[in-house]
Amino acid sequence: MLEFWTNPMSRGQIAHWMMEELGQPYTTHWLDWGPAGNKGADFLAVNPMGKVPTIRHDGKVVTEAAAICLYLAEAFPQANLKPKGAALADYYRWTFFCSGPIEQAVTAKALGWAVPEGRDSMAGFGSFDAAVNALDQFLGGTKFVCGDMFTAADVYVGSTVDWGLMFKSMPSRPSFEAYAARLRERKAYQSAKAINAARMGAAQG
């Protein structure tokens, strides 16, 4: 019913954490990079972009890590990973803020792309500092994205912060460090990390 295509050295780790949070059985298809893996005909028939993570649930394919997290929270309500009522505002807002402006800002900085002076309004992220400061301000005033409730939004937003701190693509801020520390205590986070670390170790061995 639930299939998952990934590579341990990819954004697939985000969806893998979400899979572990669900507590439901799933089948993992580990892909190597290249024509025998993510660019092979079999996988391209599932996702023509040849990108991971990708899932297939009851015959329907979902791609993009943020979409996968939110979709699975909806598809498996028993996991209690989607809030209700007013909390949905932050749930959607900050998931897409991280998958949009933060992702763009971090990528632009890593590739040395600079927004011309006075043209910030044309870039969805405005500027790197503006995007990071907005996330910092929000996370400084809350335990999780939706207050005291851990949700699928924290899998995506948390992965963004966790990876940003790990690879130094985002600055260390007290709010980021404290938020990441809370998330690293979760059993599903630890389980997913262990699975991917073992896979990387096997590949290197």
C-alpha positions in Angstrom: 0.0 0.0 0.0 2.8 2.4 0.8 6.0 2.4 -1.3 9.0 4.8 -0.8 11.9 5.5 -3.1 14.9 7.1 -1.6 18.7 7.4 -1.4 20.3 7.9 2.1 22.3 10.9 0.9 19.3 13.0 -0.2 16.2 14.8 0.9 14.7 11.4 1.1 15.7 11.4 4.8 13.0 14.0 5.4 10.3 11.6 4.1 12.0 8.7 5.8 11.5 10.5 9.2 7.9 11.0 8.3 7.5 7.4 7.4 8.8 6.4 10.9 6.5 8.9 12.6 3.5 7.2 10.9 4.1 3.8 12.6 2.7 2.1 9.5 4.3 -0.6 7.3 6.0 0.6 4.2 8.3 -0.8 1.5 11.6 1.1 0.8 13.2 1.1 -2.6 16.8 2.2 -2.2 18.1 3.9 -5.4 21.7 4.5 -6.5 22.4 7.6 -8.5 22.6 7.3 -12.3 21.1 5.2 -15.1 20.9 2.1 -13.0 19.0 3.9 -10.2 17.2 7.2 -10.1 17.6 7.8 -13.8 16.6 4.2 -14.8 13.5 3.5 -16.8 11.7 1.8 -14.0 12.0 4.7 -11.6 11.4 7.3 -14.3 8.1 5.6 -15.0 7.1 6.5 -11.4 8.7 9.9 -11.3 9.8 11.4 -14.6 12.0 13.9 -12.8 14.1 11.0 -11.4 14.2 12.6 -8.0 13.7 11.3 -4.4 11.9 11.2 -2.2 8.9 9.7 -4.0 6.1 7.7 -2.6 3.2 5.7 -4.0 0.2 5.1 -1.8 -2.8 3.1 -3.0 -1.6 3.6 -6.6 -1.2 7.4 -6.4 2.3 9.0 -6.7 3.4 11.9 -4.5 6.7 13.8 -4.9 8.3 16.7 -3.2 9.3 16.3 0.5 6.9 18.9 1.9 3.9 17.5 -0.1 4.8 14.0 1.0 4.8 15.0 4.7 1.5 16.8 4.5 -0.1 14.1 2.4 0.8 11.3 4.7 -0.5 13.2 7.7 -3.8 13.5 5.9 -3.8 9.9 4.7 -3.0 8.4 8.1 -5.0 10.4 10.6 -4.4 7.8 13.3 -0.8 9.1 13.6 -2.2 12.5 14.8 0.3 14.5 12.8 -2.1 17.1 11.4 -3.6 19.8 13.7 -7.2 21.2 13.5 -8.7 24.6 13.6 -6.6 27.7 14.0 -3.4 25.7 14.2 -3.7 24.9 10.5 -2.6 28.4 9.7 0.9 27.9 11.1 1.0 24.3 9.9 0.7 25.3 6.2 2.4 28.7 6.4 5.7 27.5 7.8 5.9 24.3 5.9 5.6 26.2 2.6 7.8 29.0 3.9 10.6 26.5 4.4 9.9 24.7 1.1 9.7 28.0 -0.7 11.6 31.1 0.5 14.0 29.3 2.8 14.9 26.6 0.2 15.4 29.3 -2.4 17.5 31.5 -0.2 19.8 28.7 1.0 20.2 27.4 -2.6 20.9 30.9 -4.0 23.5 31.5 -1.4 25.2 28.2 -1.9 25.4 28.7 -5.6 26.6 32.3 -5.3 23.5 33.9 -6.8 22.9 37.4 -5.6 19.7 39.4 -6.0 20.5 42.7 -7.7 20.2 45.7 -5.4 16.7 47.0 -5.3 15.2 43.8 -6.9 14.3 41.9 -3.7 10.6 42.1 -4.5 11.2 39.9 -7.6 12.7 37.1 -5.6 10.3 34.9 -3.6 12.6 34.9 -0.6 13.5 38.6 -0.7 16.9 38.0 0.7 18.7 35.3 2.7 18.8 37.4 5.9 15.1 38.4 5.6 14.0 34.7 5.2 16.2 33.4 8.0 15.3 36.2 10.3 11.6 35.5 9.8 12.0 31.8 10.7 14.2 32.7 13.6 11.6 35.1 15.0 8.8 32.5 14.7 10.7 29.6 16.2 11.9 31.7 19.1 8.4 32.0 20.4 7.1 28.4 20.1 7.9 24.8 21.1 6.8 23.3 17.8 5.3 24.8 14.6 1.8 24.4 16.0 2.6 25.3 19.6 2.8 22.3 22.0 1.7 19.8 19.3 4.3 18.0 17.2 3.0 17.7 13.6 4.1 16.8 10.1 5.1 20.5 9.7 7.9 19.9 12.2 9.2 17.0 10.1 9.7 19.4 7.2 10.6 22.6 9.0 12.7 20.6 11.5 14.6 18.9 8.7 15.3 22.3 7.1 16.7 23.6 10.4 18.5 20.4 11.3 20.2 20.1 7.9 20.9 23.8 7.8 22.8 23.7 11.1 24.6 20.4 10.2 25.9 21.7 6.9 26.2 25.3 8.0 24.0 26.5 5.2 21.9 28.3 7.9 23.4 30.4 10.7 23.4 29.1 14.3 20.7 30.9 16.3 19.5 30.0 19.8 16.0 29.4 18.4 17.3 27.0 15.8 19.5 25.1 18.1 16.8 24.6 20.7 14.2 23.6 18.2 16.6 21.1 16.5 17.6 19.6 19.9 13.9 18.9 20.8 13.3 17.2 17.5 16.5 15.0 17.7 15.0 13.5 20.9 12.1 11.9 18.9 12.3 8.1 18.4 11.2 8.3 14.8 13.9 10.9 14.0 16.5 8.6 15.6 15.2 5.5 13.9 15.2 7.2 10.4 18.7 8.5 11.0 19.9 5.0 12.1 18.4 3.3 9.0 20.0 5.8 6.7 23.4 5.7 8.4 23.4 1.9 8.2 22.5 2.1 4.5 25.4 4.5 3.9 27.7 2.3 5.8 26.7 -0.7 3.8 27.3 1.2 0.6 30.7 2.3 1.6 31.7 -1.1 2.9 
